Amino acid sequence: MTDHVTSPEGYANLSRMAFGFATSQILYAAVRLGVPDALASGALPVEHLANSVGADPRALHRLLRALVVLGVAEEGAPGHFALGELGLPLRADHPLSMRSSVLLFGDPATWQAWGALTHGVRTGEAAFDHVHGRPLFDYLAGHPHLSEIFNTAMREGAEQIAPAVPKAYDFTGVRTVVDIGGGNGTVLAAIVAATSGAQGVLFDTAEGAAGAAGTFQRAGVSDRCSIEVGDFFDAVPEGDLLLVKGVLHDWDDDRCTTLLRGCRKSITAGGRLLVLEPVMPERLGTPEAGGVVMSDIAMLVYTGGRERGREEFRHLLAAGGFDLAEVTPPLAGSAIRILVADPA
Ligand SMILES: C[S@@+](CC[C@H](N)C(=O)[O-])C[C@H]1O[C@@H](n2cnc3c(N)ncnc32)[C@H](O)[C@@H]1O
């Protein structure tokens, strides 16, 4: 085999990839220090900013220069920095904030799990479990601060697609929507708000559901939504529309089958199940495939779960007692689709 000399562009690309961890930690350090929020009112001189976020001025200057190189910040007058347009979602008050997602990805606990990806690939086990000695959701139960960051990061993701859900699926006539592993309730609130006469039941662990009451209040649906706490592998509440979003990809096929069989038992006559997940395309090379493939690796790191293709979902749903009836296009520019399933 002939070794071809890599082009300078190829070498630079590969080098950027190998150094990708630095980009992630530069964003994390900026957000952790509160730099984007401190710049909410506009450009500040480094000394002033260092004072307000509690950082060493010279080191902060270096971090800000790195943010400029990444296109996230801008330098106006020498030594005066502002957020660039790309950096605005790093602020907590941005309508599409990704502040908590950056905090979650860069947190030492999740960060260390990425460091064990090789172990995950060798064994097929969740890297997180290997590093921390217990699964992610058990770990979160014992770490309330990280649990809050996790829940807010999930909210940030859910807010991007929640308004699209009642547009992509017709909920007319549905009486009780049960969102299983519904977390902060963002998607359930959007469905109930858009569906007159529907009641919502959010089902999750105590930690997972911690922000749901506030979500229902803000959305004006508290009188039509309730929260039930429990383990979705034991049993789930009854309803005519059961929903699982971003849950099946956390688990292997056996655990998913247990969960789906529980859903099958709890669906009342004429009811349906909606699964909201990214669907792995058959071919790589599209932007959608890129997102799903990266999410799939993240599942190997965090939970030992995986992303699935349409046929894999069909088989999984069949094992749980459902027929896959329909798959919608991706929602709101995301990779998430609605898989509509009928009791078999
Ligand atoms: C990846 S999050 C998805 C949250 C929400 N559905 C969303 O998409 O924003 C998975 C959810 O499953 C919940 N969960 C994990 N294990 C659970 C269990 N055994 N019983 C009930 N909920 C569980 C977590 O607390 C978390 O809220």
PDBQT file of the ligand as one rigid body, heavy atoms in Angstrom, charges set to zero:
ROOT
HETATM    1  C1  LIG A 401     -32.690  11.848  28.381  1.00  0.00    +0.000 C 
HETATM    2  S1  LIG A 401     -33.868  12.341  29.559  1.00  0.00    +0.000 S 
HETATM    3  C2  LIG A 401     -35.226  12.830  28.521  1.00  0.00    +0.000 C 
HETATM    4  C3  LIG A 401     -36.161  13.792  29.219  1.00  0.00    +0.000 C 
HETATM    5  C4  LIG A 401     -37.310  14.315  28.334  1.00  0.00    +0.000 C 
HETATM    6  N1  LIG A 401     -38.167  13.242  27.858  1.00  0.00    +0.000 N 
HETATM    7  C5  LIG A 401     -36.747  15.107  27.185  1.00  0.00    +0.000 C 
HETATM    8  O1  LIG A 401     -36.639  14.560  26.087  1.00  0.00    +0.000 OA
HETATM    9  O2  LIG A 401     -36.402  16.283  27.400  1.00  0.00    +0.000 OA
HETATM   10  C6  LIG A 401     -34.411  10.779  30.214  1.00  0.00    +0.000 C 
HETATM   11  C7  LIG A 401     -35.434  10.911  31.332  1.00  0.00    +0.000 C 
HETATM   12  O3  LIG A 401     -35.726   9.599  31.816  1.00  0.00    +0.000 OA
HETATM   13  C8  LIG A 401     -35.865   9.674  33.238  1.00  0.00    +0.000 C 
HETATM   14  N2  LIG A 401     -35.625   8.347  33.813  1.00  0.00    +0.000 N 
HETATM   15  C9  LIG A 401     -34.469   7.644  33.811  1.00  0.00    +0.000 A 
HETATM   16  N3  LIG A 401     -34.643   6.453  34.418  1.00  0.00    +0.000 NA
HETATM   17  C10 LIG A 401     -35.952   6.406  34.806  1.00  0.00    +0.000 A 
HETATM   18  C11 LIG A 401     -36.752   5.421  35.459  1.00  0.00    +0.000 A 
HETATM   19  N4  LIG A 401     -36.223   4.228  35.821  1.00  0.00    +0.000 N 
HETATM   20  N5  LIG A 401     -38.058   5.689  35.685  1.00  0.00    +0.000 NA
HETATM   21  C12 LIG A 401     -38.595   6.886  35.310  1.00  0.00    +0.000 A 
HETATM   22  N6  LIG A 401     -37.886   7.867  34.675  1.00  0.00    +0.000 NA
HETATM   23  C13 LIG A 401     -36.570   7.622  34.425  1.00  0.00    +0.000 A 
HETATM   24  C14 LIG A 401     -34.808  10.687  33.623  1.00  0.00    +0.000 C 
HETATM   25  O4  LIG A 401     -35.034  11.222  34.909  1.00  0.00    +0.000 OA
HETATM   26  C15 LIG A 401     -34.934  11.721  32.505  1.00  0.00    +0.000 C 
HETATM   27  O5  LIG A 401     -35.866  12.729  32.827  1.00  0.00    +0.000 OA
ENDROOT
TORSDOF 0
